[in-house]
Amino acid sequence: MAALKYAGLEDTDSEEELPPGWEERTTKDGWVYYANHLEEKTQWEHPKSGKRKRVAGDLPYGWEQETDENGQVYFVDHINKRTTYLDPRLAFTVEDNPVKPTIRQKYDGNSTAMEILQGRDLSGKVAIITGANSGIGFETAKSLALHGACVILACRSLARGSDAVQRILGEWHKAKVEAMTLDLASLQSVQHFAEAFKSKNLPLHILICNAAVFGVPWCLTEDGLESTFQVNHLGHFYLVQLLEDVLCQSSPARVVVVSSESHRFTEIKDSSGKLDFSLLSPSKKEYWAMLAYNRSKLCNILFSNELNRRLSPHGVTSNSVHPGNMIYSSLHRHWWVYTLLFTLARPFTKSM
């Protein structure tokens, strides 16, 4: 095997010898994958043995890991002044024996964002995350970026978005991250954001509709709509419509809508069973912050389901997700009662 010869060791196990046209490579976090140059595809399993492997230990003295302009990992031997795409540690891989999930789900409340993406190489993927300067959005953006994706942090405040970008770059200076202005309380801002993104001529593989407000006092946006409804649902609805063509052209692609289990505790129909539009954007007299939030989250799920029905034939899937009960983020900052409630529940909930 070429990697072993390069390291000065010969492999005599025919099961581990790669077929002609195959190459062994590693991801940034040390997982081994195999490139089939004949069919131009990659896979995690060894083409003969079917095993998964990862490299063991640190790089030898004098070696450094870098990433080229295409996001592919390469290695610099400073002592002998040469570069190679072969990880010198490939001679010392260890077999990965993943334990099959039991009846219980594979991930639980202790799983971190980095663990979810472990072993995945997202080089070449482009993602947009709304509300990515803090909370769930920031952790998601950081995890995607540290696994090679180009990530756009779509934030209402460009200053806070730029600060989040610097925090990610502080962990990996070659991360591909950028902050762009997006105010979901303004449909004009949504339109400007979509136009600015399209002007970059980038594909779009992942769109995560994460931004939300919770427990805010009643107010109308510049578009004349109740703010919770517009920020949590309608702004994202409009954003997806504007970027739908890019998503389809970039397929396979996906939309993820961050919703909430609280969608179960509300209704958007009147007594006759018909959709009541006055419930979606209520007047000040009929407004209750918690119900407004619940309704917006219900709209998220209905929208995601219908979007998946319409776009999945075109290679674009859509899913809604409940991130966890009372997860401690800045979502509760608008009223001290909610802050107290979240603080009391914090020992029993998942952290950022």
Disulfide bonds with the S-S distance in Angstrom:
none
